[in-house]
Amino acid sequence: MRSVHKLFALALIASTALPGLSQAEEAPPAVQAFLTNLERQMSGKHAHEGITTDGNGNTTITNLTLAVPANGASPGLNLKMGEAVFSGISEQGQSLYQIEQASFSNISIEVSGESGFSISVPQSSAEGWYIRALGDNPTPVDQLLATSSFARKISSGKINLTAGGQAISVDGVQSTWDGDPNTGAGKFNVNVNNIAIPESALALVDQGGLLKQLGYTSLNLDLTTMGDMKLDGEKVSYRFDLGINGRDIAKLSFGAGFADIPLAVYAQLLSAHTEGKEPDYDALLPQMQQVLLNGASLRFEDQSLVNRLMPMAAAMNGMDEKTLRASIGPMVQLSLVQFQNEAFAQQAMAAVSAFFADPKSLTITAKPATALSVAQLSAMDPNKPGEAITRLGLTMTAND
């Protein structure tokens, strides 16, 4: 999951941000600001063939390249872009610029290394794209804003990925953002539409052939991410929901909310990345102790998977399907006895029994009465898991 999102984040960055690459003395201030930020963030070097600005203020950059050398376990990266066209460049305040419209064509990304891959994005665009210059002695807030991409709307055309001799396609990526460009606070939504994994590529992952036995010879996935960020002085609050939908199979969703995240921690992580070093987690941990967990959830929504899996599972266990479905809830309750929370064990049994009788959805939610800090979570007695379940406000529900 994490690598999939990194992959499409990279495609989005390439298709909406890298058009700012050009020689600093030729570039408009907005492009120059982004160039500086991008090279700092990605530790790469850029070049371009040409840059022109017409009488209407439209800037065109041709044949951009960005090279990021391999560094330890991090693979090298080479990016090429045929053309980028910017229109409506304006200054929105101190060190803040807006690009009303931008279009990009013929983007390719080559990632080296043992797990190397290539990406091509023929067309993409951005609207209401904000760029912030980063001056001397920046604050953590400045660094956050300068290294984040804020655009009211981002769209890509079809994306093609090749890895290990296998081809995977994506119909497109769309994102929206509604927030304050001066602070970065706001809500965003990202949709990755129809990641089409053919049978030949799926077979490399499903080497035992289980998915094929269940009737899934290929996969079509949709990814969705929704988030809400709030900035309060030197601290950030963040809520996100991530969904992976296997069309006609099942959907898995995860969400969580955090508060009081120190921006100084972000700045140190960014500095380590820029310098090609591992973050000093021992130094970061004390600063993270007061980060608050507001809640979290994990949800599974079935579309066909459970009803296809149960007959196979019953046969493997020498049982009839009805008996197997009825036995799962009590088995879950028995396995939860060790966690010393009878109320949650009974609730879980009821939820699991209802789900396998009529598989629609199964949800586990953590909703503490008051937000819990990292320090409080760390201090929970491992010998009293039942108390932790109560403090976390854990619940399990089915088909809601």
PAPA-215761 format. One record per residue (C-alpha): residue in one letter; x, y, z. Coordinates in steps of 0.2 Angstrom, whole numbers, plus 5000, padded with zeros to 4 digits. Last residue first. Layout:
// PAPA-215761
<node kolkol="A" c1="X" c2="Y" c3="Z"/>
...
END
This chain:
// PAPA-215761
<node kolkol="D" c1="4883" c2="4995" c3="5045"/>
<node kolkol="N" c1="4885" c2="4977" c3="5040"/>
<node kolkol="A" c1="4895" c2="4972" c3="5056"/>
<node kolkol="T" c1="4902" c2="4981" c3="5071"/>
<node kolkol="M" c1="4918" c2="4980" c3="5081"/>
<node kolkol="T" c1="4922" c2="4993" c3="5095"/>
<node kolkol="L" c1="4938" c2="4999" c3="5103"/>
<node kolkol="G" c1="4937" c2="5014" c3="5115"/>
<node kolkol="L" c1="4955" c2="5016" c3="5116"/>
<node kolkol="R" c1="4954" c2="5017" c3="5135"/>
<node kolkol="T" c1="4943" c2="5001" c3="5136"/>
<node kolkol="I" c1="4955" c2="4991" c3="5125"/>
<node kolkol="A" c1="4969" c2="4997" c3="5135"/>
<node kolkol="E" c1="4961" c2="4991" c3="5151"/>
<node kolkol="G" c1="4958" c2="4974" c3="5143"/>
<node kolkol="P" c1="4976" c2="4973" c3="5138"/>
<node kolkol="K" c1="4982" c2="4973" c3="5157"/>
<node kolkol="N" c1="4999" c2="4964" c3="5156"/>
<node kolkol="P" c1="5005" c2="4976" c3="5143"/>
<node kolkol="D" c1="5002" c2="4990" c3="5155"/>
<node kolkol="M" c1="4999" c2="5006" c3="5145"/>
<node kolkol="A" c1="5013" c2="5019" c3="5147"/>
<node kolkol="S" c1="5017" c2="5019" c3="5128"/>
<node kolkol="L" c1="4999" c2="5024" c3="5124"/>
<node kolkol="Q" c1="5000" c2="5038" c3="5137"/>
<node kolkol="A" c1="5016" c2="5045" c3="5130"/>
<node kolkol="V" c1="5010" c2="5044" c3="5112"/>
<node kolkol="S" c1="4995" c2="5055" c3="5118"/>
<node kolkol="L" c1="4977" c2="5049" c3="5120"/>
<node kolkol="A" c1="4962" c2="5060" c3="5114"/>
<node kolkol="T" c1="4948" c2="5059" c3="5126"/>
<node kolkol="A" c1="4934" c2="5046" c3="5126"/>
<node kolkol="P" c1="4944" c2="5036" c3="5115"/>
<node kolkol="K" c1="4937" c2="5031" c3="5098"/>
<node kolkol="A" c1="4945" c2="5016" c3="5091"/>
<node kolkol="T" c1="4935" c2="5007" c3="5077"/>
<node kolkol="I" c1="4935" c2="4990" c3="5070"/>
<node kolkol="T" c1="4922" c2="4988" c3="5055"/>
<node kolkol="L" c1="4916" c2="4973" c3="5046"/>
<node kolkol="S" c1="4905" c2="4975" c3="5030"/>
<node kolkol="K" c1="4893" c2="4965" c3="5019"/>
<node kolkol="P" c1="4895" c2="4947" c3="5022"/>
<node kolkol="D" c1="4878" c2="4939" c3="5027"/>
<node kolkol="A" c1="4881" c2="4925" c3="5039"/>
<node kolkol="F" c1="4899" c2="4928" c3="5039"/>
<node kolkol="F" c1="4896" c2="4946" c3="5045"/>
<node kolkol="A" c1="4883" c2="4943" c3="5058"/>
<node kolkol="S" c1="4895" c2="4930" c3="5066"/>
<node kolkol="V" c1="4909" c2="4942" c3="5066"/>
<node kolkol="A" c1="4899" c2="4956" c3="5074"/>
<node kolkol="A" c1="4892" c2="4945" c3="5087"/>
<node kolkol="M" c1="4909" c2="4937" c3="5092"/>
<node kolkol="A" c1="4917" c2="4954" c3="5092"/>
<node kolkol="Q" c1="4904" c2="4961" c3="5104"/>
<node kolkol="Q" c1="4906" c2="4946" c3="5115"/>
<node kolkol="A" c1="4925" c2="4949" c3="5115"/>
<node kolkol="F" c1="4923" c2="4967" c3="5118"/>
<node kolkol="A" c1="4912" c2="4965" c3="5133"/>
<node kolkol="E" c1="4924" c2="4951" c3="5140"/>
<node kolkol="N" c1="4940" c2="4962" c3="5140"/>
<node kolkol="Q" c1="4954" c2="4951" c3="5146"/>
<node kolkol="F" c1="4965" c2="4951" c3="5130"/>
<node kolkol="Q" c1="4968" c2="4932" c3="5132"/>
<node kolkol="V" c1="4949" c2="4929" c3="5130"/>
<node kolkol="L" c1="4951" c2="4936" c3="5112"/>
<node kolkol="S" c1="4955" c2="4919" c3="5104"/>
<node kolkol="L" c1="4939" c2="4912" c3="5111"/>
<node kolkol="Q" c1="4928" c2="4926" c3="5105"/>
<node kolkol="V" c1="4936" c2="4924" c3="5087"/>
<node kolkol="M" c1="4932" c2="4905" c3="5088"/>
<node kolkol="P" c1="4914" c2="4908" c3="5093"/>
<node kolkol="G" c1="4912" c2="4920" c3="5078"/>
<node kolkol="I" c1="4920" c2="4908" c3="5066"/>
<node kolkol="S" c1="4910" c2="4893" c3="5070"/>
<node kolkol="A" c1="4893" c2="4897" c3="5061"/>
<node kolkol="R" c1="4902" c2="4901" c3="5044"/>
<node kolkol="L" c1="4911" c2="4884" c3="5046"/>
<node kolkol="T" c1="4895" c2="4874" c3="5050"/>
<node kolkol="K" c1="4886" c2="4882" c3="5035"/>
<node kolkol="E" c1="4901" c2="4878" c3="5023"/>
<node kolkol="D" c1="4902" c2="4860" c3="5027"/>
<node kolkol="M" c1="4918" c2="4854" c3="5035"/>
<node kolkol="G" c1="4934" c2="4845" c3="5031"/>
<node kolkol="N" c1="4945" c2="4860" c3="5034"/>
<node kolkol="M" c1="4951" c2="4862" c3="5016"/>
<node kolkol="A" c1="4933" c2="4859" c3="5010"/>
<node kolkol="A" c1="4926" c2="4873" c3="5021"/>
<node kolkol="A" c1="4940" c2="4885" c3="5016"/>
<node kolkol="M" c1="4936" c2="4882" c3="4997"/>
<node kolkol="P" c1="4917" c2="4884" c3="5001"/>
<node kolkol="M" c1="4921" c2="4900" c3="5011"/>
<node kolkol="L" c1="4932" c2="4909" c3="4998"/>
<node kolkol="R" c1="4919" c2="4913" c3="4985"/>
<node kolkol="N" c1="4906" c2="4920" c3="4997"/>
<node kolkol="V" c1="4920" c2="4930" c3="5006"/>
<node kolkol="L" c1="4927" c2="4938" c3="4990"/>
<node kolkol="S" c1="4911" c2="4944" c3="4982"/>
<node kolkol="Q" c1="4908" c2="4962" c3="4986"/>
<node kolkol="D" c1="4914" c2="4963" c3="5004"/>
<node kolkol="E" c1="4918" c2="4979" c3="5013"/>
<node kolkol="F" c1="4932" c2="4979" c3="5026"/>
<node kolkol="R" c1="4934" c2="4993" c3="5038"/>
<node kolkol="L" c1="4948" c2="4999" c3="5049"/>
<node kolkol="S" c1="4946" c2="5014" c3="5060"/>
<node kolkol="A" c1="4956" c2="5027" c3="5070"/>
<node kolkol="G" c1="4954" c2="5040" c3="5084"/>
<node kolkol="N" c1="4960" c2="5056" c3="5091"/>
<node kolkol="L" c1="4978" c2="5050" c3="5094"/>
<node kolkol="L" c1="4988" c2="5065" c3="5101"/>
<node kolkol="V" c1="5006" c2="5069" c3="5099"/>
<node kolkol="Q" c1="5013" c2="5073" c3="5116"/>
<node kolkol="Q" c1="5027" c2="5060" c3="5116"/>
<node kolkol="M" c1="5033" c2="5065" c3="5098"/>
<node kolkol="Q" c1="5047" c2="5077" c3="5103"/>
<node kolkol="P" c1="5055" c2="5064" c3="5114"/>
<node kolkol="L" c1="5055" c2="5052" c3="5099"/>
<node kolkol="L" c1="5064" c2="5064" c3="5087"/>
<node kolkol="A" c1="5081" c2="5062" c3="5095"/>
<node kolkol="D" c1="5081" c2="5043" c3="5096"/>
<node kolkol="Y" c1="5073" c2="5043" c3="5078"/>
<node kolkol="D" c1="5089" c2="5052" c3="5071"/>
<node kolkol="P" c1="5083" c2="5052" c3="5053"/>
<node kolkol="E" c1="5093" c2="5041" c3="5041"/>
<node kolkol="K" c1="5104" c2="5052" c3="5029"/>
<node kolkol="G" c1="5103" c2="5058" c3="5011"/>
<node kolkol="E" c1="5106" c2="5076" c3="5016"/>
<node kolkol="T" c1="5089" c2="5081" c3="5009"/>
<node kolkol="H" c1="5081" c2="5067" c3="5018"/>
<node kolkol="A" c1="5089" c2="5071" c3="5034"/>
<node kolkol="S" c1="5083" c2="5089" c3="5033"/>
<node kolkol="L" c1="5065" c2="5084" c3="5028"/>
<node kolkol="L" c1="5064" c2="5073" c3="5044"/>
<node kolkol="Q" c1="5071" c2="5087" c3="5055"/>
<node kolkol="A" c1="5059" c2="5099" c3="5048"/>
<node kolkol="Y" c1="5044" c2="5087" c3="5050"/>
<node kolkol="V" c1="5049" c2="5085" c3="5068"/>
<node kolkol="A" c1="5050" c2="5104" c3="5070"/>
<node kolkol="L" c1="5032" c2="5105" c3="5064"/>
<node kolkol="P" c1="5027" c2="5096" c3="5080"/>
<node kolkol="I" c1="5011" c2="5085" c3="5078"/>
<node kolkol="D" c1="4998" c2="5092" c3="5091"/>
<node kolkol="A" c1="4984" c2="5082" c3="5084"/>
<node kolkol="F" c1="4981" c2="5065" c3="5075"/>
<node kolkol="G" c1="4966" c2="5057" c3="5066"/>
<node kolkol="A" c1="4965" c2="5040" c3="5058"/>
<node kolkol="G" c1="4958" c2="5031" c3="5043"/>
<node kolkol="F" c1="4959" c2="5014" c3="5035"/>
<node kolkol="S" c1="4948" c2="5007" c3="5021"/>
<node kolkol="L" c1="4948" c2="4990" c3="5013"/>
<node kolkol="K" c1="4936" c2="4986" c3="4998"/>
<node kolkol="A" c1="4932" c2="4969" c3="4991"/>
<node kolkol="I" c1="4930" c2="4959" c3="4975"/>
<node kolkol="D" c1="4919" c2="4967" c3="4961"/>
<node kolkol="R" c1="4932" c2="4981" c3="4959"/>
<node kolkol="G" c1="4946" c2="4979" c3="4971"/>
<node kolkol="N" c1="4944" c2="4996" c3="4981"/>
<node kolkol="I" c1="4959" c2="5002" c3="4992"/>
<node kolkol="G" c1="4953" c2="5017" c3="5003"/>
<node kolkol="L" c1="4963" c2="5029" c3="5014"/>
<node kolkol="D" c1="4955" c2="5041" c3="5026"/>
<node kolkol="F" c1="4965" c2="5055" c3="5034"/>
<node kolkol="R" c1="4965" c2="5067" c3="5048"/>
<node kolkol="Y" c1="4979" c2="5079" c3="5053"/>
<node kolkol="S" c1="4982" c2="5092" c3="5066"/>
<node kolkol="V" c1="4998" c2="5101" c3="5065"/>
<node kolkol="K" c1="5009" c2="5111" c3="5077"/>
<node kolkol="E" c1="5020" c2="5126" c3="5077"/>
<node kolkol="G" c1="5006" c2="5139" c3="5077"/>
<node kolkol="D" c1="4990" c2="5129" c3="5074"/>
<node kolkol="L" c1="4989" c2="5122" c3="5057"/>
<node kolkol="K" c1="4974" c2="5111" c3="5052"/>
<node kolkol="M" c1="4975" c2="5097" c3="5039"/>
<node kolkol="D" c1="4960" c2="5087" c3="5032"/>
<node kolkol="G" c1="4963" c2="5072" c3="5022"/>
<node kolkol="M" c1="4954" c2="5060" c3="5009"/>
<node kolkol="T" c1="4963" c2="5047" c3="4999"/>
<node kolkol="T" c1="4956" c2="5035" c3="4986"/>
<node kolkol="L" c1="4963" c2="5021" c3="4977"/>
<node kolkol="D" c1="4954" c2="5011" c3="4964"/>
<node kolkol="L" c1="4960" c2="4993" c3="4959"/>
<node kolkol="N" c1="4956" c2="4982" c3="4944"/>
<node kolkol="L" c1="4963" c2="4965" c3="4946"/>
<node kolkol="S" c1="4965" c2="4950" c3="4934"/>
<node kolkol="T" c1="4961" c2="4932" c3="4934"/>
<node kolkol="Y" c1="4950" c2="4932" c3="4949"/>
<node kolkol="G" c1="4939" c2="4916" c3="4949"/>
<node kolkol="L" c1="4943" c2="4910" c3="4966"/>
<node kolkol="Q" c1="4955" c2="4897" c3="4959"/>
<node kolkol="K" c1="4964" c2="4912" c3="4950"/>
<node kolkol="L" c1="4965" c2="4921" c3="4966"/>
<node kolkol="L" c1="4973" c2="4906" c3="4975"/>
<node kolkol="G" c1="4986" c2="4903" c3="4961"/>
<node kolkol="G" c1="5000" c2="4899" c3="4973"/>
<node kolkol="Q" c1="5011" c2="4912" c3="4964"/>
<node kolkol="D" c1="4999" c2="4926" c3="4967"/>
<node kolkol="V" c1="5011" c2="4940" c3="4965"/>
<node kolkol="L" c1="5019" c2="4934" c3="4949"/>
<node kolkol="A" c1="5002" c2="4928" c3="4943"/>
<node kolkol="L" c1="4995" c2="4945" c3="4944"/>
<node kolkol="A" c1="5007" c2="4952" c3="4932"/>
<node kolkol="S" c1="5002" c2="4939" c3="4918"/>
<node kolkol="E" c1="4984" c2="4941" c3="4922"/>
<node kolkol="P" c1="4983" c2="4959" c3="4920"/>
<node kolkol="I" c1="4984" c2="4973" c3="4933"/>
<node kolkol="A" c1="4973" c2="4988" c3="4929"/>
<node kolkol="I" c1="4974" c2="5002" c3="4941"/>
<node kolkol="N" c1="4957" c2="5009" c3="4938"/>
<node kolkol="N" c1="4956" c2="5027" c3="4945"/>
<node kolkol="V" c1="4968" c2="5035" c3="4957"/>
<node kolkol="N" c1="4958" c2="5047" c3="4967"/>
<node kolkol="V" c1="4965" c2="5061" c3="4978"/>
<node kolkol="N" c1="4955" c2="5072" c3="4990"/>
<node kolkol="F" c1="4961" c2="5087" c3="5000"/>
<node kolkol="K" c1="4955" c2="5097" c3="5014"/>
<node kolkol="G" c1="4963" c2="5113" c3="5021"/>
<node kolkol="A" c1="4977" c2="5121" c3="5030"/>
<node kolkol="G" c1="4993" c2="5125" c3="5019"/>
<node kolkol="T" c1="4995" c2="5141" c3="5029"/>
<node kolkol="N" c1="4996" c2="5155" c3="5016"/>
<node kolkol="P" c1="4988" c2="5144" c3="5003"/>
<node kolkol="D" c1="4972" c2="5142" c3="5013"/>
<node kolkol="G" c1="4962" c2="5127" c3="5009"/>
<node kolkol="D" c1="4951" c2="5117" c3="4996"/>
<node kolkol="W" c1="4962" c2="5104" c3="4987"/>
<node kolkol="T" c1="4957" c2="5093" c3="4973"/>
<node kolkol="S" c1="4965" c2="5077" c3="4965"/>
<node kolkol="Q" c1="4963" c2="5067" c3="4950"/>
<node kolkol="V" c1="4974" c2="5053" c3="4944"/>
<node kolkol="G" c1="4971" c2="5043" c3="4928"/>
<node kolkol="D" c1="4966" c2="5027" c3="4919"/>
<node kolkol="V" c1="4980" c2="5018" c3="4926"/>
<node kolkol="S" c1="4990" c2="5005" c3="4917"/>
<node kolkol="I" c1="5001" c2="4990" c3="4922"/>
<node kolkol="A" c1="5014" c2="4982" c3="4910"/>
<node kolkol="Q" c1="5025" c2="4968" c3="4915"/>
<node kolkol="G" c1="5043" c2="4965" c3="4910"/>
<node kolkol="G" c1="5049" c2="4967" c3="4928"/>
<node kolkol="A" c1="5041" c2="4984" c3="4930"/>
<node kolkol="T" c1="5032" c2="4995" c3="4917"/>
<node kolkol="L" c1="5019" c2="5008" c3="4922"/>
<node kolkol="N" c1="5008" c2="5017" c3="4910"/>
<node kolkol="I" c1="4998" c2="5032" c3="4916"/>
<node kolkol="K" c1="4982" c2="5038" c3="4906"/>
<node kolkol="G" c1="4978" c2="5056" c3="4908"/>
<node kolkol="S" c1="4982" c2="5067" c3="4923"/>
<node kolkol="S" c1="4972" c2="5079" c3="4933"/>
<node kolkol="I" c1="4976" c2="5091" c3="4947"/>
<node kolkol="K" c1="4964" c2="5104" c3="4955"/>
<node kolkol="R" c1="4965" c2="5117" c3="4968"/>
<node kolkol="A" c1="4984" c2="5115" c3="4969"/>
<node kolkol="F" c1="4995" c2="5115" c3="4984"/>
<node kolkol="S" c1="5011" c2="5105" c3="4982"/>
<node kolkol="S" c1="5021" c2="5103" c3="4999"/>
<node kolkol="T" c1="5039" c2="5107" c3="5000"/>
<node kolkol="A" c1="5038" c2="5126" c3="5002"/>
<node kolkol="L" c1="5023" c2="5125" c3="5014"/>
<node kolkol="L" c1="5031" c2="5113" c3="5026"/>
<node kolkol="Q" c1="5048" c2="5122" c3="5025"/>
<node kolkol="D" c1="5040" c2="5138" c3="5029"/>
<node kolkol="V" c1="5031" c2="5131" c3="5044"/>
<node kolkol="P" c1="5047" c2="5123" c3="5050"/>
<node kolkol="T" c1="5055" c2="5141" c3="5050"/>
<node kolkol="P" c1="5066" c2="5146" c3="5036"/>
<node kolkol="N" c1="5083" c2="5153" c3="5040"/>
<node kolkol="D" c1="5086" c2="5160" c3="5022"/>
<node kolkol="G" c1="5071" c2="5161" c3="5010"/>
<node kolkol="L" c1="5060" c2="5147" c3="5004"/>
<node kolkol="A" c1="5048" c2="5153" c3="4990"/>
<node kolkol="R" c1="5031" c2="5147" c3="4990"/>
<node kolkol="I" c1="5021" c2="5139" c3="4975"/>
<node kolkol="Y" c1="5002" c2="5138" c3="4973"/>
<node kolkol="W" c1="4993" c2="5129" c3="4959"/>
<node kolkol="G" c1="4976" c2="5135" c3="4955"/>
<node kolkol="E" c1="4974" c2="5123" c3="4941"/>
<node kolkol="A" c1="4985" c2="5108" c3="4936"/>
<node kolkol="S" c1="4987" c2="5098" c3="4920"/>
<node kolkol="S" c1="4992" c2="5081" c3="4914"/>
<node kolkol="Q" c1="4996" c2="5072" c3="4897"/>
<node kolkol="P" c1="5007" c2="5058" c3="4891"/>
<node kolkol="V" c1="5012" c2="5051" c3="4908"/>
<node kolkol="S" c1="5025" c2="5037" c3="4907"/>
<node kolkol="I" c1="5032" c2="5027" c3="4921"/>
<node kolkol="S" c1="5047" c2="5016" c3="4922"/>
<node kolkol="F" c1="5052" c2="5003" c3="4935"/>
<node kolkol="G" c1="5067" c2="4997" c3="4945"/>
<node kolkol="S" c1="5066" c2="4984" c3="4959"/>
<node kolkol="E" c1="5085" c2="4979" c3="4957"/>
<node kolkol="G" c1="5090" c2="4998" c3="4955"/>
<node kolkol="S" c1="5085" c2="5012" c3="4943"/>
<node kolkol="V" c1="5069" c2="5022" c3="4942"/>
<node kolkol="E" c1="5065" c2="5029" c3="4925"/>
<node kolkol="I" c1="5051" c2="5043" c3="4924"/>
<node kolkol="S" c1="5043" c2="5049" c3="4908"/>
<node kolkol="I" c1="5033" c2="5064" c3="4905"/>
<node kolkol="N" c1="5026" c2="5067" c3="4887"/>
<node kolkol="S" c1="5016" c2="5083" c3="4890"/>
<node kolkol="F" c1="5012" c2="5096" c3="4904"/>
<node kolkol="S" c1="4998" c2="5109" c3="4906"/>
<node kolkol="A" c1="4997" c2="5123" c3="4918"/>
<node kolkol="Q" c1="4983" c2="5135" c3="4923"/>
<node kolkol="E" c1="4981" c2="5148" c3="4936"/>
<node kolkol="I" c1="4999" c2="5148" c3="4943"/>
<node kolkol="Q" c1="5000" c2="5156" c3="4960"/>
<node kolkol="Y" c1="5015" c2="5164" c3="4969"/>
<node kolkol="L" c1="5019" c2="5166" c3="4987"/>
<node kolkol="S" c1="5035" c2="5174" c3="4993"/>
<node kolkol="Q" c1="5026" c2="5188" c3="5002"/>
<node kolkol="G" c1="5009" c2="5189" c3="4994"/>
<node kolkol="Q" c1="4999" c2="5182" c3="4979"/>
<node kolkol="E" c1="5011" c2="5185" c3="4965"/>
<node kolkol="S" c1="5004" c2="5180" c3="4948"/>
<node kolkol="I" c1="5007" c2="5168" c3="4935"/>
<node kolkol="G" c1="4991" c2="5166" c3="4924"/>
<node kolkol="S" c1="4998" c2="5154" c3="4911"/>
<node kolkol="F" c1="5011" c2="5140" c3="4912"/>
<node kolkol="V" c1="5015" c2="5128" c3="4898"/>
<node kolkol="A" c1="5026" c2="5112" c3="4901"/>
<node kolkol="E" c1="5034" c2="5102" c3="4887"/>
<node kolkol="G" c1="5043" c2="5086" c3="4883"/>
<node kolkol="M" c1="5047" c2="5080" c3="4901"/>
<node kolkol="K" c1="5061" c2="5069" c3="4906"/>
<node kolkol="L" c1="5064" c2="5061" c3="4923"/>
<node kolkol="N" c1="5079" c2="5051" c3="4929"/>
<node kolkol="L" c1="5079" c2="5042" c3="4946"/>
<node kolkol="G" c1="5092" c2="5033" c3="4956"/>
<node kolkol="P" c1="5087" c2="5020" c3="4969"/>
<node kolkol="S" c1="5088" c2="5023" c3="4988"/>
<node kolkol="A" c1="5097" c2="5009" c3="4997"/>
<node kolkol="G" c1="5113" c2="5019" c3="4997"/>
<node kolkol="N" c1="5110" c2="5035" c3="4987"/>
<node kolkol="A" c1="5106" c2="5033" c3="4969"/>
<node kolkol="P" c1="5108" c2="5049" c3="4959"/>
<node kolkol="V" c1="5093" c2="5060" c3="4956"/>
<node kolkol="A" c1="5092" c2="5067" c3="4938"/>
<node kolkol="L" c1="5079" c2="5079" c3="4932"/>
<node kolkol="T" c1="5076" c2="5083" c3="4914"/>
<node kolkol="L" c1="5066" c2="5096" c3="4905"/>
<node kolkol="N" c1="5063" c2="5096" c3="4886"/>
<node kolkol="T" c1="5054" c2="5112" c3="4883"/>
<node kolkol="I" c1="5048" c2="5126" c3="4895"/>
<node kolkol="T" c1="5034" c2="5137" c3="4890"/>
<node kolkol="T" c1="5029" c2="5153" c3="4899"/>
<node kolkol="N" c1="5013" c2="5162" c3="4895"/>
<node kolkol="G" c1="5014" c2="5180" c3="4900"/>
<node kolkol="N" c1="5002" c2="5186" c3="4886"/>
<node kolkol="G" c1="5017" c2="5193" c3="4876"/>
<node kolkol="D" c1="5025" c2="5176" c3="4875"/>
<node kolkol="T" c1="5038" c2="5169" c3="4888"/>
<node kolkol="T" c1="5051" c2="5156" c3="4882"/>
<node kolkol="I" c1="5061" c2="5143" c3="4890"/>
<node kolkol="G" c1="5073" c2="5131" c3="4882"/>
<node kolkol="E" c1="5083" c2="5114" c3="4882"/>
<node kolkol="H" c1="5081" c2="5111" c3="4901"/>
<node kolkol="A" c1="5092" c2="5104" c3="4915"/>
<node kolkol="H" c1="5090" c2="5098" c3="4933"/>
<node kolkol="K" c1="5100" c2="5091" c3="4947"/>
<node kolkol="G" c1="5092" c2="5080" c3="4961"/>
<node kolkol="S" c1="5092" c2="5080" c3="4980"/>
<node kolkol="M" c1="5073" c2="5078" c3="4980"/>
<node kolkol="Q" c1="5067" c2="5091" c3="4992"/>
<node kolkol="R" c1="5081" c2="5104" c3="4990"/>
<node kolkol="E" c1="5081" c2="5102" c3="4971"/>
<node kolkol="L" c1="5062" c2="5104" c3="4972"/>
<node kolkol="N" c1="5062" c2="5120" c3="4983"/>
<node kolkol="T" c1="5075" c2="5129" c3="4972"/>
<node kolkol="L" c1="5066" c2="5125" c3="4956"/>
<node kolkol="F" c1="5049" c2="5130" c3="4964"/>
<node kolkol="A" c1="5056" c2="5147" c3="4968"/>
<node kolkol="Q" c1="5063" c2="5150" c3="4951"/>
<node kolkol="V" c1="5047" c2="5145" c3="4943"/>
<node kolkol="A" c1="5038" c2="5158" c3="4953"/>
<node kolkol="P" c1="5051" c2="5171" c3="4951"/>
<node kolkol="P" c1="5050" c2="5169" c3="4932"/>
<node kolkol="A" c1="5065" c2="5158" c3="4925"/>
<node kolkol="E" c1="5079" c2="5164" c3="4915"/>
<node kolkol="E" c1="5092" c2="5167" c3="4929"/>
<node kolkol="A" c1="5087" c2="5151" c3="4938"/>
<node kolkol="Q" c1="5090" c2="5140" c3="4923"/>
<node kolkol="S" c1="5074" c2="5130" c3="4921"/>
<node kolkol="L" c1="5064" c2="5117" c3="4931"/>
<node kolkol="G" c1="5047" c2="5123" c3="4935"/>
<node kolkol="P" c1="5038" c2="5110" c3="4925"/>
<node kolkol="L" c1="5043" c2="5098" c3="4939"/>
<node kolkol="A" c1="5028" c2="5102" c3="4949"/>
<node kolkol="T" c1="5012" c2="5095" c3="4941"/>
<node kolkol="S" c1="5016" c2="5080" c3="4931"/>
<node kolkol="A" c1="5032" c2="5075" c3="4940"/>
<node kolkol="I" c1="5024" c2="5077" c3="4957"/>
<node kolkol="L" c1="5009" c2="5068" c3="4952"/>
<node kolkol="A" c1="5019" c2="5053" c3="4945"/>
<node kolkol="L" c1="5029" c2="5053" c3="4961"/>
<node kolkol="A" c1="5013" c2="5053" c3="4972"/>
<node kolkol="F" c1="5007" c2="5039" c3="4961"/>
<node kolkol="L" c1="5022" c2="5028" c3="4965"/>
<node kolkol="K" c1="5023" c2="5033" c3="4984"/>
<node kolkol="H" c1="5005" c2="5028" c3="4985"/>
<node kolkol="V" c1="5008" c2="5011" c3="4978"/>
<node kolkol="S" c1="5024" c2="5009" c3="4989"/>
<node kolkol="R" c1="5013" c2="5012" c3="5005"/>
<node kolkol="M" c1="5000" c2="5000" c3="5000"/>
END
